[in-house]
């Protein structure tokens, strides 16, 4: 069973119309995509790769909030 963590993403629209995600919870995480959903998916992949890198190099992980039985998320809805 894999561990699941929650990180807070700040998503903003950039000049070219795409979206940029960054996280204070995960230093170094920057992801850009054409849609909010794509940006979140890319950010999740970047976060996994950063965690793998921390572990591979023996660096301490950032303090992450584990998700156990329940999670609450803000979800973007386009209309």
C-alpha positions in Angstrom: 0.0 0.0 0.0 1.4 3.4 -1.0 1.5 6.4 1.3 -0.8 9.3 0.2 0.0 12.9 1.1 -1.8 16.2 0.6 0.1 19.3 -0.7 -1.3 22.7 -1.2 -1.0 24.0 -4.8 -1.1 27.6 -5.9 -2.3 27.8 -9.5 -2.3 30.9 -11.5 -2.9 31.7 -15.2 0.3 32.9 -17.0 0.7 35.3 -19.9 0.5 32.6 -22.6 -2.9 31.5 -21.3 -1.6 28.3 -19.6 -1.6 27.5 -15.9 1.3 27.4 -13.5 1.3 25.5 -10.2 3.7 25.9 -7.3 3.7 24.6 -3.7 5.2 26.0 -0.5 4.7 22.4 0.9 7.1 21.0 -1.7 10.0 23.3 -2.4 11.1 23.1 -6.1 7.7 22.0 -7.4 6.7 23.9 -10.5 4.3 22.6 -13.1 2.7 24.2 -16.1 -0.1 22.9 -18.3 -2.8 23.9 -20.8 -5.7 23.3 -18.3 -6.0 23.3 -14.6 -6.6 19.6 -14.6 -3.5 18.9 -16.7 -1.4 21.3 -14.5 -2.5 19.4 -11.3 -1.7 16.0 -12.9 1.8 17.3 -13.9 2.3 18.7 -10.4 1.4 15.3 -8.9 4.0 13.7 -11.1 6.6 16.3 -10.2 5.9 15.9 -6.5 6.4 12.1 -6.8 9.7 12.6 -8.6 10.9 15.1 -6.0 10.1 12.7 -3.2 11.9 9.9 -5.1 14.9 12.2 -5.4 14.9 13.2 -1.7 14.9 9.5 -0.8 17.5 8.5 -3.4 19.9 11.2 -2.0 19.1 10.6 1.6 17.7 14.1 2.1 14.9 14.7 4.6 11.4 14.9 3.1 9.5 18.1 3.5 6.8 17.9 6.2 3.8 16.4 4.3 0.3 15.9 5.6 -0.7 12.2 5.2 -4.2 11.4 4.0 -5.6 8.4 5.9 -9.4 7.9 5.7 -10.6 11.2 4.5 -9.6 14.2 2.5 -11.1 17.6 1.6 -10.2 19.3 -1.7 -11.0 22.6 -3.4 -11.8 21.7 -7.0 -11.7 24.1 -10.0 -14.9 24.2 -12.1 -14.9 25.9 -15.5 -18.2 27.3 -16.9 
